[in-house]
Structures are given as structure tokens and as C-alpha cells.
Amino acid sequence: MTAGGPGAGHAHSPGFLAIVEDARTRVQMLEIEEFLARLRSGEQFILLDTREDSEWQKGHLPSAYHMSKGVIERDIERAIPDRDAPIVCYCGGGFRSTLACDNLGRMGYTNAVSLEGGWRRWNALGLPVVVPGEASEG
């Protein structure tokens, strides 16, 4: 274990990056701008936040449901039985959501995509977020 413990500084190991790159060959990536344009045109998605509980509690995208990477494969069939449902997964930067979408595809889900850039890019663009426990504005 390196100084600072697992995940310190979010430096990703070569093995992790290799499985993400492999999953990207099977997973459709969706740019945030395209996602927003499709929402504005009336398209509907189920938005899944695949981050950990502690990350979700610090804030999440509006209308998102929380199903962390650690439990999505276990819980998805009860939560979303329609395997053709349009699902958009996101995480902190796009790696875990790509892995989640890859596994959803293996489980027969035909329309799961990963939001490119995830939470960090969403915030960098200054888009609205929900912070549990804070009063909503507007």
C-alpha cells in the first residue's frame, strides 16, 4: 500500500486503467453537452450515480438515483427490470461508470451509456447539483 492509503490522490493503477480501456471498447460514451441537448429535446433517461455513498452525500446530479459501483450488479434487476431502459451512468470522472455499463451490458441491458467526464466535468461546467440536506434554490 502506498502512502496515504488506497485511492489517495486518485492516481489510477495501470491494471485498473487497462480494464477501463478494455470496457470502453464495448461501452458507449455520452458527452455532457449531448446529454443535455437530448434532455432538452424531451428524451428521457434513468440517471444513475455509481459513486460511493460518501461521494453521493457531498452532492449529485439533479434527478439522479444512487446505485454505487459496489452494488449496481446486485440491485439493478430489481430497480430497473426493463433491460432496454435508457440508462446514463456517471461517477467521479467516467471510469467506474464505464465499468458499471460494461457489466450492465453483460447482464443484458442494451441501452446503458457512461457520461464522459462524470461529476468532475459536470461541476467544471458550472451545471446545477443537488447537495442532500441543503435547501434547494429557486
C-alpha positions in Angstrom: 0.0 0.0 0.0 1.3 3.5 -0.9 1.5 6.4 1.5 -1.9 7.9 2.0 -3.7 4.6 1.5 -5.9 3.2 -1.3 -7.2 5.9 -3.7 -5.1 8.7 -2.3 -4.8 11.4 -4.9 -6.8 9.3 -7.3 -3.7 8.0 -9.1 -5.0 5.0 -11.0 -3.0 1.9 -11.3 -2.0 0.5 -14.8 -4.2 -2.6 -14.2 -7.2 -0.5 -13.4 -6.7 1.7 -16.5 -6.3 -1.4 -18.7 -9.7 -2.8 -17.7 -11.3 0.6 -18.2 -9.8 0.9 -21.6 -11.0 -2.6 -22.4 -14.5 -1.8 -21.2 -14.5 1.4 -23.4 -14.4 -0.8 -26.5 -17.9 -2.1 -25.5 -19.5 0.9 -23.8 -21.0 4.0 -25.5 -19.7 7.2 -24.0 -22.0 10.2 -23.9 -20.6 13.8 -23.7 -22.4 16.0 -21.1 -23.3 18.6 -23.8 -25.0 15.8 -25.9 -26.8 14.5 -22.8 -28.1 18.0 -22.0 -29.3 18.5 -25.6 -31.1 15.2 -25.6 -32.8 16.1 -22.3 -33.9 19.4 -23.7 -35.4 17.7 -26.8 -37.6 15.6 -24.4 -35.6 12.4 -24.4 -35.8 10.6 -21.0 -33.1 8.7 -19.2 -32.6 6.9 -15.9 -29.6 8.7 -14.4 -27.5 6.5 -12.1 -24.8 7.8 -9.9 -22.3 5.0 -9.4 -20.1 6.7 -6.9 -19.7 5.7 -3.3 -22.2 6.7 -0.6 -19.8 9.4 0.8 -19.4 11.0 -2.6 -23.2 11.0 -3.2 -23.7 12.7 0.2 -21.4 15.6 -0.9 -23.6 16.2 -3.9 -25.0 14.7 -7.1 -26.7 15.5 -10.4 -30.3 16.6 -10.3 -32.8 13.7 -10.9 -30.1 11.1 -10.3 -30.6 7.8 -8.4 -27.8 6.4 -6.4 -26.5 2.8 -7.0 -22.8 2.6 -6.3 -20.4 0.5 -8.4 -20.2 -1.8 -5.5 -23.9 -2.8 -5.6 -25.2 -2.0 -9.1 -24.9 -5.5 -10.4 -26.6 -6.9 -7.4 -29.5 -4.4 -7.3 -30.1 -3.3 -10.9 -32.6 -6.0 -11.9 -35.0 -5.1 -9.0 -34.6 -1.4 -9.5 -34.7 -1.4 -13.3 -36.2 -4.6 -14.7 -36.6 -3.2 -18.2 -33.3 -4.2 -19.9 -34.0 -1.8 -22.8 -34.4 1.2 -20.5 -32.2 4.2 -21.4 -29.7 4.4 -18.6 -26.9 7.0 -18.2 -24.3 6.2 -15.5 -21.8 8.6 -14.1 -19.1 8.6 -11.5 -16.3 11.0 -10.5 -14.6 11.0 -13.8 -16.0 8.3 -16.0 -14.0 5.2 -15.2 -16.3 3.4 -12.7 -19.4 4.3 -14.7 -17.7 2.7 -17.8 -17.1 -0.4 -15.8 -20.6 -0.4 -14.5 -22.1 0.0 -18.0 -19.9 -2.8 -19.3 -21.2 -5.2 -16.6 -24.8 -4.0 -17.3 -24.3 -4.9 -20.9 -23.1 -8.4 -19.9 -26.3 -8.6 -17.8 -28.4 -7.9 -20.9 -29.0 -4.2 -20.6 -29.0 -2.8 -24.1 -29.1 0.9 -23.6 -26.6 1.8 -20.8 -24.1 4.6 -21.5 -21.4 6.3 -19.5 -21.4 10.1 -19.0 -18.0 11.3 -20.2 -16.1 13.3 -17.5 -18.7 12.5 -14.8 -19.1 14.6 -11.7 -15.9 16.5 -12.1 -16.6 17.7 -15.6 -20.3 18.5 -14.7 -19.0 20.7 -11.9 -16.3 22.3 -14.0 -19.1 23.3 -16.5 -20.9 25.0 -13.6 -24.0 22.9 -14.0 -26.6 22.5 -11.2 -26.1 20.0 -8.5 -28.1 18.7 -5.5 -26.5 18.6 -2.1 -28.5 16.4 0.3 -29.7 18.4 3.4 -29.3 21.8 1.7 -32.4 23.7 0.8 -32.9 23.9 -2.9 -32.5 27.3 -4.5 -35.2 28.9 -6.8 
